[in-house]
Amino acid sequence: MIKERLWTKDFIIVSLINFLLTLVFFSLIVTIAPYAVEKFDASTSVAGLVSSIFVIGVLIGRLVTGRKIQDAGSKKILFTGLILFIITTALYFTAIHLPILLLNRFLHGFALGVASTAVGTIIAQIIPKNRRGEGIGYYSLSTILASAIGPLVGIQFTQYGDYSMVFIFNLILSFLCLLISFTLKIPVFQSIKENPEKADHGFKISNFLEPMAIPISIVGLVIGFCYSGVMSFLTFYTKEIQLVEAGSFFFLVYAIIIILSRPFTGRLMDLKGANIVVYPCLIIFSAGMVLFSQAHSGFVLLLAGALIGLGYGNFNSIAQATAIKVTASHRLGLATSTYFILYDVGLGTGPYLLGFLAPIFGYRGLFLAIAFVALLSIVLYYYLYGRKEREIYQSIADRTAL
């Protein structure tokens, strides 16, 4: 059997677009709240809203886009999303009042939701079906790299320049995304217009969410919720336990472990299915959270970062690949948006809800509780997807044979 090519020109271009979009997101996420405080004298809570309203825009963008991709095609939606992304990136220069900044943050998030859902759908379309786990694993490394580089770039610009440099940098990246997208050659997939018998008429949940992708996406929501505690409270936690220097290397170790392990975990999923990867990942993530909650030295903190990267980082790409793998080809857009809608809900609501618990339990108690929730997610995964995997894969094989 000939192994189909994965590293095509289009695969590299789509991964690069995703990297640049995510770089813009992360360079702003660490600078926009301080910008709101310094520029508009916003309170801490309002500054938090300036940051988080972006996620609401992303969610709505994904919800709308998942359905539209079926009608218009992924490349048209990508161009639309990128043009909106450029416009809203430029509008940061015109946000002279706080309400305008809030509105633009929402619209910027909406544009990213549209563009990133299109990008996620395109990557699912161009990856060979028998290499989707491996392909999604490599593709999602672009997000990991951007999440490590983006905050560093944003902080450096504000320390040695001003906030306008962040906006100029992001505008350049946005234009670059649009320019390189013109070189994409996406295979033609049948749309709903070409398959009217597959269309869903009237208002139905299935018009906006892919039912087959919901079970694994619910697990993604819970795991995203758990990880959001690390992402949001790492700085406060390392100050409290006096491990700030080690904490500055936490995400670097996290990213390195993911980069080293992704090729193996993605390929293993393609060969053996998701279960053989997901169960160990959830156990390792839970163990990493326990270690994280009890860290008293830099070595233990960074070891926890390695385990969290190996567990959470690989679960996320496998779960995304699973959502795509169980879905019919004409609904890949909905599957992509469904997974990220639920995942973003967990990632977005986590900091707010966990913020109420931190003063009650303390950071160590909070992270230990998160470890317990992550461990319980193994049971959730088993009942929602794991026990039915063989049956689901058989139905996919039968569907493909028809």
C-alpha positions in Angstrom: 0.0 0.0 0.0 1.4 3.4 -1.1 1.7 5.9 1.7 -0.1 9.1 0.6 1.9 12.4 0.9 1.3 14.5 4.0 3.8 17.3 3.7 2.4 18.9 0.5 2.7 22.6 -0.4 -0.9 23.3 0.7 -0.4 21.5 4.0 2.6 23.7 4.8 0.7 26.9 3.7 -2.4 26.2 5.8 -0.2 25.4 8.8 1.6 28.7 8.3 -1.7 30.6 8.1 -2.8 29.0 11.3 0.5 29.9 12.9 0.3 33.5 11.9 -3.4 33.8 13.0 -2.6 32.2 16.4 0.5 34.5 16.8 -1.7 37.5 16.5 -4.2 36.1 19.0 -1.5 35.3 21.6 0.5 38.6 21.2 -2.7 40.5 21.9 -4.0 38.3 24.7 -1.1 39.2 27.0 -1.1 43.0 26.1 -4.7 44.1 25.5 -5.8 44.1 29.2 -2.8 46.3 30.3 -3.5 48.5 27.2 -7.1 49.0 28.4 -5.9 50.0 31.9 -3.2 52.4 30.7 -5.0 53.9 27.7 -8.6 54.1 29.1 -8.0 53.8 32.9 -10.2 50.7 32.9 -10.7 48.7 36.1 -9.3 45.2 36.4 -12.7 43.6 35.7 -13.3 45.7 32.7 -9.8 45.0 31.4 -10.6 41.3 31.8 -13.8 41.8 29.8 -11.7 43.5 27.0 -9.7 40.3 26.9 -12.4 37.7 27.2 -15.0 39.3 24.9 -12.7 38.2 22.1 -13.5 34.6 22.9 -17.3 35.3 22.7 -16.7 36.7 19.2 -14.7 33.5 18.2 -17.5 31.3 19.5 -20.1 33.1 17.4 -17.9 33.1 14.4 -17.4 29.4 14.6 -21.1 28.7 15.1 -22.0 30.7 12.0 -19.1 29.4 9.9 -19.6 25.7 10.4 -22.9 25.8 8.5 -21.8 28.4 5.9 -18.8 26.3 4.8 -21.2 23.6 3.6 -22.8 26.1 1.3 -20.1 28.4 0.1 -17.0 26.2 0.4 -14.0 26.5 2.7 -11.8 28.7 0.5 -14.4 31.5 0.0 -15.0 31.5 3.8 -11.3 31.7 4.4 -10.9 34.7 2.2 -13.9 36.4 3.9 -12.5 35.6 7.3 -9.1 36.9 6.5 -10.4 40.2 5.0 -12.5 40.8 8.1 -9.4 39.9 10.2 -7.3 42.5 8.4 -10.0 45.2 8.8 -10.6 44.5 12.5 -6.8 44.4 13.2 -6.5 47.8 11.6 -9.4 49.2 13.7 -7.4 49.0 16.9 -5.8 52.2 15.8 -9.2 53.9 15.7 -10.5 52.6 19.1 -10.3 56.0 20.8 -13.0 55.1 23.4 -13.3 51.9 25.6 -16.7 50.9 24.1 -15.2 51.0 20.6 -12.3 48.9 21.8 -14.8 46.4 23.3 -16.8 46.3 20.0 -13.7 45.8 17.9 -12.4 43.0 20.2 -15.7 41.2 19.7 -15.5 41.7 15.9 -11.9 40.7 15.8 -12.7 37.5 17.6 -15.6 36.9 15.2 -13.2 37.3 12.3 -10.7 34.8 13.8 -13.6 32.3 14.5 -14.5 32.5 10.8 -10.9 32.2 9.5 -9.7 29.6 11.9 -12.7 27.3 11.3 -12.1 27.6 7.5 -8.4 26.8 8.1 -9.3 23.8 10.3 -11.7 22.5 7.6 -9.2 22.9 4.8 -6.6 21.0 6.7 -9.1 18.2 7.3 -9.8 18.1 3.5 -6.2 17.9 2.3 -4.9 15.4 4.8 -5.1 11.8 3.6 -7.9 10.0 5.4 -5.5 7.2 6.7 -3.1 9.8 8.1 -5.5 12.3 9.8 -4.2 11.6 13.3 -0.6 12.2 12.3 -1.5 15.1 10.1 -3.6 16.9 12.7 -0.8 16.3 15.2 1.8 18.1 12.9 -0.7 20.8 12.0 -1.5 21.7 15.6 2.2 22.2 16.3 1.7 25.5 14.5 -0.7 26.5 17.3 1.8 25.3 20.0 4.7 27.3 18.5 2.5 30.4 18.2 1.3 30.1 21.8 4.9 30.0 23.0 6.2 32.8 20.7 3.2 35.2 20.7 3.2 36.2 24.4 7.0 36.7 24.2 6.7 39.0 21.2 3.8 41.0 22.6 5.6 41.6 25.9 8.9 42.5 24.2 7.1 45.1 22.0 5.5 46.8 25.0 8.7 46.7 27.1 10.9 48.2 24.5 8.4 50.2 22.4 4.7 50.8 22.8 1.3 49.2 22.1 1.1 50.6 18.6 4.1 48.4 17.6 2.0 45.4 18.6 -0.9 46.6 16.4 1.5 47.3 13.4 3.1 43.9 13.8 -0.3 42.1 13.8 -1.5 44.1 10.8 1.6 43.0 8.8 0.9 39.3 9.8 -2.8 39.6 8.8 -1.9 40.9 5.3 0.7 38.1 5.0 -2.0 35.5 5.8 -4.2 36.8 3.0 -1.3 37.0 0.5 -0.2 33.4 1.0 -3.8 32.1 1.0 -4.0 33.0 -2.7 -1.4 30.2 -3.4 -3.7 27.5 -1.9 -5.1 24.9 -4.2 -7.9 23.1 -2.3 -9.4 19.9 -3.7 -13.0 20.4 -4.8 -15.4 18.8 -2.3 -19.1 18.4 -2.9 -21.1 21.1 -1.2 -24.7 21.0 0.1 -25.8 22.8 -3.1 -24.4 19.9 -5.1 -26.0 17.4 -2.7 -29.5 18.8 -1.9 -30.6 15.4 -0.5 -28.0 15.9 2.3 -29.2 19.4 3.2 -31.0 19.9 6.6 -33.9 22.3 6.2 -35.4 24.4 8.9 -33.9 25.2 12.3 -32.1 22.2 13.7 -29.2 21.8 16.1 -27.5 19.7 13.5 -27.5 22.7 11.2 -25.0 24.3 13.6 -23.3 21.4 15.4 -22.2 18.0 14.1 -23.8 15.3 16.3 -21.1 12.8 15.6 -18.5 15.2 16.9 -20.3 16.3 20.1 -19.3 13.3 22.4 -15.5 13.8 22.0 -16.0 17.6 22.0 -17.6 17.4 25.4 -14.5 15.7 26.7 -12.5 18.4 25.1 -14.6 21.0 26.9 -13.8 19.4 30.3 -10.1 19.1 29.5 -9.9 22.6 28.2 -11.6 23.8 31.4 -8.9 22.0 33.4 -6.0 23.4 31.4 -7.3 26.9 31.6 -6.4 27.0 35.3 -2.7 26.4 34.4 -2.8 28.9 31.6 -4.4 31.7 33.7 -2.9 31.2 37.1 0.6 30.0 36.5 2.1 33.5 37.0 0.3 34.0 40.3 1.1 30.5 41.5 4.8 30.6 40.8 5.1 34.0 42.6 3.3 32.5 45.6 5.6 29.4 45.8 8.7 31.5 44.9 9.5 29.6 41.6 9.1 32.6 39.2 12.4 31.8 37.3 11.4 28.2 36.8 7.9 29.2 35.9 9.3 31.4 33.0 10.5 28.1 31.3 7.3 26.2 32.0 5.6 26.7 28.6 9.0 26.2 26.8 9.3 22.7 28.3 5.6 22.1 27.6 6.0 23.0 23.9 9.2 21.0 23.5 7.6 17.8 24.8 4.6 18.2 22.6 6.8 18.8 19.5 8.8 15.6 20.3 5.8 13.4 21.0 3.2 14.5 18.4 4.6 12.6 15.4 4.4 9.3 17.4 1.0 9.8 19.0 -0.7 10.9 15.8 0.6 8.0 13.8 -0.3 5.6 16.7 -3.9 6.9 16.5 -4.1 6.3 12.7 -2.9 2.7 13.2 -4.6 1.6 16.4 -7.4 4.2 17.1 -7.9 7.0 19.6 -8.3 4.9 22.7 -4.7 3.6 22.8 -3.6 7.3 23.0 -6.3 9.1 24.9 -6.4 6.9 28.0 -2.7 7.3 28.8 -2.8 11.0 27.9 -5.6 11.7 30.4 -3.8 9.7 33.1 -0.5 11.5 32.4 -2.3 14.9 32.4 -3.9 14.1 35.8 -0.5 13.0 37.2 1.1 16.2 35.9 -1.6 18.3 37.6 -0.9 16.5 40.9 2.8 17.1 40.6 2.1 20.8 39.6 -0.1 21.3 42.7 2.7 20.0 45.0 5.7 21.6 43.3 8.3 22.8 45.8 11.3 23.0 43.4 12.0 24.2 39.9 12.7 20.7 38.7 9.4 19.4 39.9 7.5 22.3 38.4 9.2 21.8 35.0 8.7 18.0 35.2 5.0 18.8 35.8 5.1 21.0 32.6 6.5 18.1 30.7 3.8 15.7 31.9 1.0 18.2 31.2 2.4 18.8 27.7 2.6 15.1 27.0 -0.9 14.5 28.4 -3.0 17.5 27.6 -1.1 18.6 24.5 -1.5 15.2 22.8 -5.1 14.7 23.9 -6.1 17.9 22.2 -4.8 17.0 18.8 -6.1 13.4 19.0 -9.6 14.7 20.1 -9.7 17.1 17.2 -8.6 14.4 14.7 -11.3 12.1 16.2 -14.0 14.7 15.7 -13.1 14.9 12.0 -12.6 11.2 11.5 -16.1 10.2 12.7 -17.8 12.8 10.5 -19.0 12.5 6.9 -16.8 14.5 4.4 -19.5 17.0 3.5 -19.8 18.0 7.2 -16.1 18.5 8.0 -16.7 22.2 8.6 -19.4 21.6 11.1 -17.2 18.9 12.9 -14.3 21.4 13.1 -16.4 24.2 14.5 -18.3 21.9 16.9 -15.0 20.7 18.5 -13.6 24.2 18.9 -16.9 25.7 20.0 -17.1 23.3 23.0 -13.3 23.4 23.6 -13.3 27.2 23.6 -16.2 27.2 26.1 -14.2 25.2 28.5 -11.0 27.3 27.9 -13.0 30.5 28.2 -15.2 29.9 31.2 -12.5 28.1 33.2 -10.5 31.2 34.4 -13.7 33.0 35.4 -15.2 30.0 37.4 -11.9 28.8 38.8 -11.1 32.4 39.9 -13.9 32.1 42.5 -12.4 28.9 43.9 -8.8 30.0 44.2 -9.3 32.2 47.3 -11.2 29.4 49.0 -8.9 26.4 48.3 -5.6 28.2 47.5 -3.7 27.5 44.3 -2.4 24.2 45.5 -5.8 23.0 46.5 -7.3 24.3 43.2 -4.8 22.5 41.0 -5.3 19.3 43.0 -9.0 19.5 42.4 -8.4 20.0 38.7 -6.3 16.9 38.7 -9.2 15.0 40.2 -11.6 16.4 37.5 -9.1 15.4 34.8 -9.0 11.9 36.2 -12.8 11.7 36.2 -12.8 12.7 32.5 -11.4 9.2 31.8 -14.8 7.8 32.8 -16.6 10.5 30.8 -14.5 9.7 27.7 -15.2 5.9 28.2 -19.0 6.4 28.2 -19.2 9.1 25.5 -16.8 7.6 23.0 -14.2 5.0 24.2 -16.4 2.0 24.6 -18.0 2.6 21.2 -14.8 3.3 19.2 -14.7 -0.1 17.5 -18.4 0.2 16.5 -17.9 3.7 15.3 -14.8 2.8 13.2 -16.7 -0.1 11.7 -19.6 2.2 10.6 -17.0 4.5 9.1 -15.5 1.6 7.1 -18.9 0.5 5.9 -19.8 4.1 4.9 -16.5 4.5 3.0 -17.1 1.2 1.2 -20.5 2.3 -0.1 
